[in-house]
Amino acid sequence: MRFLVTGGAGFLGTALANRLAQDEHQVRVIDDLSAGDSARLDGRVLFTRGDVADRPKLWTLLQNVDCVYHLAARVLVSESILYPRAYNEVNVGGTVSVVFTSSGAVYGEQAEQPVREDQSPNPQSPYAVSKLAAEYYVRTIGALWGIETVILRIFNAYGPSQSMPPSHSPVVPRFLHQALHGGSLVIFGSGGQTRDFVYVDDVVEALVVAATAADVDRRIINVGTGRETSVNDLAALVAKATGREVDLLHSPAESGGVSHLCADLSVAGQLLGYEPRIDLLEGLRLTLERDSRFRR
């Protein structure tokens, strides 16, 4: 098949594009490199530097494509609070032309866990709002123009080469870096908040299957592990994976986000045959092994 991956030089996009290329598909990638690195792409991937809002360029890349994966997005919740307009422009404005990969963040605070796709979203950041708005655009445009669309709500994905910006970096690479360099693991809030941490290879498997699965048009599908892990327990697993003793430093001044968030995988199992294979401890060890930043 012929694929276009937007944001294909980012953390998840690179893993997906390389997997598709290894499976001998034709793969095009567009990425503005604001957070990506094209050097990590398989040599068989055709890379174009550009913005998904550049419609003439995007239209050229879309010619004769069988399936589009839309991963291009701004992804930092805390940054979205400071720059909501920018998040709207990229995550919503850049979505109308292409298919979409969403986020478990759209659920927000929910009384029932694990969360199901039919529960009402309760977004609690501009980032989550932008993802939910993009879902509506994709489903509406797909219905109007007869384009098959499927939306995967990805929960807390992690793995090798995940972006680690100086501020507000994702918790998994931040904890691994702090543990290996003798720093305290800074935990926002009590650390009792739970998340569903899913290894990147499991996410890619769900994305690949979704491209050709039957009866998924306009469906929304959770992708996670179905297991809750508190941030405090994550810290303990990071200590075990790295073999280091770690000091925990709780910072009550900054919110730890929603109390609990875990994916119900019933729909993913039914429609995609999806079953996560890599548990969190193994995923942490694989990240350490495969990411040169963490080699000791």
C-alpha positions, -999 to +999 in steps of 0.1 A: +000+000+000+009+037-003+009+056+030+014+092+040+023+098+076+020+134+088+043+142+117+062+112+106+096+123+119+083+125+155+084+099+182+054+078+172+055+088+135+090+075+130+082+042+146+051+038+124+068+050+092+098+027+097+075-003+105+055+003+073+087+006+052+100-026+068+067-043+057+076-031+021+049-005+018+056+028+000+058+055+027+058+093+024+064+115+055+057+152+060+071+169+091+081+204+100+109+191+123+098+213+151+100+183+174+111+155+150+144+141+136+143+129+100+177+111+105+159+084+124+137+075+094+143+043+073+162+051+041+132+038+021+109+065+035+103+095+012+107+125+036+094+160+029+099+189+052+068+210+055+037+220+075+004+201+073-013+235+069+006+240+036-023+227+015-006+227-019+023+207-006+000+184+013-022+179-018+009+169-038+019+143-013-017+129-011-018+119-048-023+081-052-021+075-014-042+046-001-041+056+036-031+087+056-020+086+092-023+120+109+002+123+137+013+159+133+003+178+164+015+198+193+014+175+223+023+192+256-007+197+278+010+223+300+022+243+269-013+242+255-025+262+285+000+289+277-005+289+239-041+277+232-043+295+199-012+278+185-026+244+196-059+252+178-041+262+146-020+230+144-042+203+160-075+215+145-065+236+115-040+210+103-065+182+106-093+189+081-074+174+051-063+141+067-071+112+089-065+114+127-048+099+157-063+112+189-054+110+226-069+095+257-066+130+272-100+139+257-117+118+284-104+141+313-118+133+347-141+103+346-160+086+375-157+052+359-125+034+350-114+020+327-128+045+302-149+034+273-153+050+239-190+058+246-183+078+277-187+115+273-154+134+268-145+158+295-114+176+281-095+197+307-068+214+287-066+232+254-046+203+241-074+179+249-100+203+234-080+205+202-078+168+199-116+164+205-124+191+179-101+174+154-120+141+159-153+159+150-137+174+119-124+140+107-156+121+112-177+149+096-155+154+066-153+116+061-190+113+062-195+142+038-170+130+012-172+093+016-138+089+030-132+060+054-119+073+087-109+057+120-098+075+152-074+059+176-073+074+211-038+068+222-031+068+259+003+075+275+027+062+248+064+059+256+095+043+242+129+049+226+135+084+211+106+100+228+110+138+228+124+152+260+122+190+259+138+211+286+105+219+302+073+198+306+089+166+291+069+134+292+072+116+325+088+083+313+119+097+296+122+124+323+122+098+351+147+076+332+170+105+326+168+117+363+174+082+376+205+075+355+220+109+363+215+108+401+188+134+402+156+133+422+125+121+405+102+151+406+065+140+410+038+166+404+009+163+430+007+133+453+019+107+427-013+087+434-027+097+400-028+068+376-021+065+339-022+038+312+014+036+299+016+019+265+048+009+248+053+024+213+055-010+195+020-019+208+007+014+195+023+009+161+007-025+159-027-011+164-021+017+139-010-008+112-039-031+117-064-002+117-054+007+081-070-025+067-094-036+094-131-042+085-160-023+100-140+005+115-153+035+095-160+065+117-152+044+148-133+056+178-109+031+194-089+032+226-053+021+224-035+015+257-028-015+280-059-016+301-037-014+332-035+016+356-001+025+371+003+053+396+031+078+391+046+067+424+046+031+411+061+042+379+090+058+398+096+024+416+096+006+383+121+031+369+144+024+399+141-013+392+147-010+355+178+013+359+192-005+389+195+028+407+183+040+441+162+071+435+150+100+457+114+111+452+106+148+454+069+157+454+059+191+440+024+200+452+027+234+435+020+219+401-011+197+394-006+161+385-035+162+361-066+140+362-069+115+391-072+084+370-071+074+333-070+039+320-083+025+286-110-001+282-098-022+253-129-041+245-135-023+212-099-025+202-099-063+208-131-067+189-123-046+158-085-048+156-077-080+175-055-058+196-038-071+227-009-053+242+022-075+245+047-054+265+042-047+302+056-015+317+088-029+333+098-047+301+090-015+281+112+006+304+140-019+299+135-019+261+136+019+261+169+019+280+183-007+256+172+009+224+176+046+232+213+058+229+206+087+253+201+061+282+230+038+275+253+036+305 
